[in-house]
Amino acid sequence: MNRPYIFCHMQVSLDGKIIGKFMDIPESKGSGEFFYDLAFGKETHYKHQGWLSGRSTTNDNFTHYKKPELDEQAPIVPEGDFVAEPTGNKYYISIDTSGKLGWNQNTLQYGDTTAEVLEVLEVLTEKVSNAYKAFLREKNISYVIAGKDSLDMELLLQKLKDLFQMDLVMLGGGGVLNWSFIQAGLCDEVSIVVAPAADAAADSPALFDTKEGLTDDTPVSFTLKNVEIKEDSTVWLTYSVNNR
């Protein structure tokens, strides 16, 4: 299969949670900055071309649950994918199988004002309406069709390689999305930045989570590649995924 190399890159608490109050205390600041610099800093370790994420993560951080302004009478758009004129930026690849995200523009900024701009790339399925695809085209937002009613992960990765020439993609969604790609054998490496903090919140999402009808708890093993310990007690772990 012709696809990019996929690495899952996440900051977690000591108890394996990916969001929570642990991120707000001073002891987590250094690990957060280190996590950011590895993939988005001026001299990155991972020189990737795209950040792959899910709709919930996108709504929580970027579109803030805004509804798209759709024209139900829009002319029928051409079939297939839409590749906007590239800008040379990294892509933010958002899986939105039903077409619900309310984008204001075709770019977003992650981090502080010195962060580079990310170009939006929507991942749709065949069930998405013509009105939503017309909405994306009007905003010059690229999209690919990957699946009939649900996401076809292999087809998506093939299109990222063939249409956008991506060789390295960061998987950084919620626990459900992360586990979906790992269980499917489509993730090559896991990068975990462990903050020296925890909050023990029972309802916070974990690094990996199952979802009924999508994934299960069949175990996957990993092989440790590297460990780095920072002065502020942050630990960076990298693993290869054994079922890839």
Beta strands, then each sheet from edge to edge (+ up, - down):
strand 1: 5-12
strand 2: 50-54
strand 3: 90-95
strand 4: 107-109
strand 5: 117-124
strand 6: 142-145
strand 7: 168-171
strand 8: 189-194
strand 9: 222-229
strand 10: 235-241
sheet 1: 4+ 5- 3- 2- 7- 1- 8- 10+ 9-
sheet 2: 4+ 5- 6-
end
